[in-house]
Amino acid sequence: MSRMQPELKLRLKALQAPMESPLNKGHQSNGSEPPNDATLRNTPCPICQEKFEPTWSEEEQDWIWQDAVRVGPRIYHASCYNEVTKDGPARNPEPQARTSTPDSVLGKRKAEVYSKSHRGHRRQYISLPYPVLPALSHLSTAFVRDLLLDPKARDAGDVAHQVAAVASSSSKERAEQFISSVGIPGPCAAYGSYEELAADPNVQVVYVASPHSHHYQNVMLLLEAGKHVLCEKAFTVNAAQTRILCETAKKKNLFLMEAVWTRYFPLSIQVRQLIQQGAIGEVLRVVADTSFGDDVENTFPPSHRMVNPDLAGGALLDLGIYSLTWVFQTLYHTLPKEQRKAPAVTSQITPYHLTGADESTSILLSFPTSTPSNDSHPKRSQGVALTNIRCAGDPDEQGTAGPNIRIQGTKGEIQVFGNPFRPTKYRVIPKKGLGAVRDVECPFPAGGRGMYWEADEVARCLRDGRLESAGMPWEESIVIMEVMDEVRRQGGLKYPESIESTKYPLQL
Ligand SMILES: NC(=O)c1ccc[n+]([C@@H]2O[C@H](COP(=O)([O-])OP(=O)(O)OC[C@H]3O[C@@H](n4cnc5c(N)ncnc54)[C@H](OP(=O)(O)O)[C@@H]3O)[C@@H](O)[C@H]2O)c1
């Protein structure tokens, strides 16, 4: 086994070749001659005779040939090779293996075992002091409740979360009240200012859920104090602020992530994988609607975060970000990093008559790429991102109006049901003659809200020393903020100078 280990670690990762389909790229191995794609695709594993399958790696953000090892001149499934050599030292396994392991499913079956033991090898218990800022917001409550649920219920036994401190900008009493009302087990410190929390040497990573007008100042405070940060969406008021936050995190070697929780749902991951596997052909159009039919004048006083320009209020930054999330995670994020290109943007805004914040925004996005293969034709795709706080995408909240998300490809469509930020089901509709319609329900383990998945990602990034999450990379947060900047520019929506400012520190 000890002789095998270096080989087992050998994972063949696709080389970056911008103009090629991800499936047509070359591959690299540790030090040895990289096998090219043709070798891997046309030569089955000599042991099980199954062809090697490329899979998309969220971590690598690229196609990888999993479970493949080079032994001398040949490439095997690591699991097959391991199986046939487990009783003795590594040897040329071919003749013996072919006769002793005629079962053609060996590769897959053993790959499963391999990946389990591989995960087990890396398993590490993370005890994460997880202070929360600020106190008593509706959202912090949901987030902390999710953190306190048993990770094993969602098959996340490698992480554990601990809420170590809570801060309120209003008073220490609010923080204390939050701790007791949510039932956070001690020890958990309560602070009456964000500065005190930032100065606490025991604090490791902070979840920021203040209004987005304040994110830039709050996150800068924490980064300057050497804290890792998970910050709610919209990340900041504008792209310039996001850029500075990312540069600061990089410079200080700190983790930073925009808390777009929906991206970490198993549903989102499955939909992205289906696209990457070509389940609906080349994806050319996505329509996403995040709209709520509120009685705006009677629901939101002008001071409310939802419509108050002083707090960067409005549908776009609060809800439209989810429509953009769906457009981006399907049409942009499903491409290899080097192929992702920012879209051209056309938009319309309807201002709320009492405050000037947007109550309705419609965005057309034109990407100079198509996914998953970005073939020379059509090599273009379109996104439609809609948001409105006065008319609903799902008026009876029963789904009668149809899905809020439609992802349309040359071979079919994927529909996503439920709130775009917390969808519960997706449907795959193959083109006529290409198969049956399939519905997939995606439940929330332990009755959680679903915020635990992004929290688990933070813990794993910290454990593995990653400064950003592959699921929500800094570069993509910046491009999305740039789209929202452009939409506001086209619609003439400006926020007060103080909250658009990149000056730090600034008293808001
Ligand atoms: N992921 C999601 O599903 C989701 C859902 C809703 C909202 N969000 C995002 O999360 C953030 C917070 O939303 P929320 O609905 O939780 O907001 P909220 O209920 O209005 O809470 C905001 C909290 O921020 C603190 N705060 C600091 N400065 C403030 C100021 N000048 N005015 C008002 N509050 C101030 C307050 O707590 P203290 O006084 O105790 O400091 C307040 O309780 C926003 O960026 C929003 O877009 C995300």
The ligand as an SDF file (V2000), in Angstrom:
LIG
                    3D

 48 52  0  0  0  0  0  0  0  0999 V2000
  -29.5780   35.3280    2.1160 N   0  0  0  0  0  0  0  0  0  0  0  0
  -30.8320   35.7020    2.2200 C   0  0  0  0  0  0  0  0  0  0  0  0
  -31.7600   34.9380    2.0010 O   0  0  0  0  0  0  0  0  0  0  0  0
  -31.1750   37.0780    2.6150 C   0  0  0  0  0  0  0  0  0  0  0  0
  -32.4720   37.3770    2.9970 C   0  0  0  0  0  0  0  0  0  0  0  0
  -32.7370   38.6420    3.4400 C   0  0  0  0  0  0  0  0  0  0  0  0
  -31.7230   39.5840    3.4830 C   0  0  0  0  0  0  0  0  0  0  0  0
  -30.4670   39.2760    3.0630 N   0  0  0  0  0  0  0  0  0  0  0  0
  -29.3800   40.2630    3.1290 C   0  0  0  0  0  0  0  0  0  0  0  0
  -28.9180   40.3210    4.4790 O   0  0  0  0  0  0  0  0  0  0  0  0
  -28.6660   41.6570    4.8780 C   0  0  0  0  0  0  0  0  0  0  0  0
  -29.5200   41.9840    6.0930 C   0  0  0  0  0  0  0  0  0  0  0  0
  -30.8860   41.7720    5.8000 O   0  0  0  0  0  0  0  0  0  0  0  0
  -31.9690   41.6320    6.9530 P   0  0  0  0  0  0  0  0  0  0  0  0
  -33.2850   41.4310    6.3020 O   0  0  0  0  0  0  0  0  0  0  0  0
  -31.5170   40.6540    7.9590 O   0  0  0  0  0  0  0  0  0  0  0  0
  -31.9040   43.0910    7.5510 O   0  0  0  0  0  0  0  0  0  0  0  0
  -32.5750   43.6380    8.8790 P   0  0  0  0  0  0  0  0  0  0  0  0
  -33.5200   42.6640    9.4690 O   0  0  0  0  0  0  0  0  0  0  0  0
  -33.0280   44.9940    8.5280 O   0  0  0  0  0  0  0  0  0  0  0  0
  -31.3450   43.6770    9.8890 O   0  0  0  0  0  0  0  0  0  0  0  0
  -30.2820   44.4710    9.6680 C   0  0  0  0  0  0  0  0  0  0  0  0
  -29.5210   44.6030   10.9780 C   0  0  0  0  0  0  0  0  0  0  0  0
  -28.3790   45.3440   10.6240 O   0  0  0  0  0  0  0  0  0  0  0  0
  -27.9930   46.1240   11.7580 C   0  0  0  0  0  0  0  0  0  0  0  0
  -27.7110   47.4690   11.2890 N   0  0  0  0  0  0  0  0  0  0  0  0
  -26.5030   48.0740   11.3250 C   0  0  0  0  0  0  0  0  0  0  0  0
  -26.5710   49.3160   10.8340 N   0  0  0  0  0  0  0  0  0  0  0  0
  -27.8520   49.5140   10.4880 C   0  0  0  0  0  0  0  0  0  0  0  0
  -28.5530   50.6240    9.9460 C   0  0  0  0  0  0  0  0  0  0  0  0
  -27.9360   51.7680    9.6530 N   0  0  0  0  0  0  0  0  0  0  0  0
  -29.8670   50.4910    9.7080 N   0  0  0  0  0  0  0  0  0  0  0  0
  -30.4980   49.3420    9.9740 C   0  0  0  0  0  0  0  0  0  0  0  0
  -29.8820   48.2660   10.4990 N   0  0  0  0  0  0  0  0  0  0  0  0
  -28.5690   48.3480   10.7590 C   0  0  0  0  0  0  0  0  0  0  0  0
  -29.1300   46.0750   12.7510 C   0  0  0  0  0  0  0  0  0  0  0  0
  -28.7010   45.2590   13.8510 O   0  0  0  0  0  0  0  0  0  0  0  0
  -27.9220   45.8680   15.1090 P   0  0  0  0  0  0  0  0  0  0  0  0
  -28.5160   47.2190   15.3910 O   0  0  0  0  0  0  0  0  0  0  0  0
  -28.1610   44.8950   16.1730 O   0  0  0  0  0  0  0  0  0  0  0  0
  -26.4890   45.9880   14.7290 O   0  0  0  0  0  0  0  0  0  0  0  0
  -30.2650   45.3680   12.0440 C   0  0  0  0  0  0  0  0  0  0  0  0
  -30.9960   44.5360   12.8740 O   0  0  0  0  0  0  0  0  0  0  0  0
  -28.9350   42.4970    3.6310 C   0  0  0  0  0  0  0  0  0  0  0  0
  -27.7480   42.7130    2.9220 O   0  0  0  0  0  0  0  0  0  0  0  0
  -29.8610   41.6350    2.7880 C   0  0  0  0  0  0  0  0  0  0  0  0
  -29.7650   41.8650    1.4070 O   0  0  0  0  0  0  0  0  0  0  0  0
  -30.1720   38.0340    2.6500 C   0  0  0  0  0  0  0  0  0  0  0  0
  1  2  1  0
  2  3  2  0
  2  4  1  0
  4  5  1  0
  4 48  2  0
  5  6  2  0
  6  7  1  0
  7  8  2  0
  8  9  1  0
  8 48  1  0
  9 10  1  0
  9 46  1  0
 10 11  1  0
 11 12  1  0
 11 44  1  0
 12 13  1  0
 13 14  1  0
 14 15  2  0
 14 16  1  0
 14 17  1  0
 17 18  1  0
 18 19  2  0
 18 20  1  0
 18 21  1  0
 21 22  1  0
 22 23  1  0
 23 24  1  0
 23 42  1  0
 24 25  1  0
 25 26  1  0
 25 36  1  0
 26 27  1  0
 26 35  1  0
 27 28  2  0
 28 29  1  0
 29 30  1  0
 29 35  2  0
 30 31  1  0
 30 32  2  0
 32 33  1  0
 33 34  2  0
 34 35  1  0
 36 37  1  0
 36 42  1  0
 37 38  1  0
 38 39  2  0
 38 40  1  0
 38 41  1  0
 42 43  1  0
 44 45  1  0
 44 46  1  0
 46 47  1  0
M  CHG  2   8   1  16  -1
M  END
$$$$
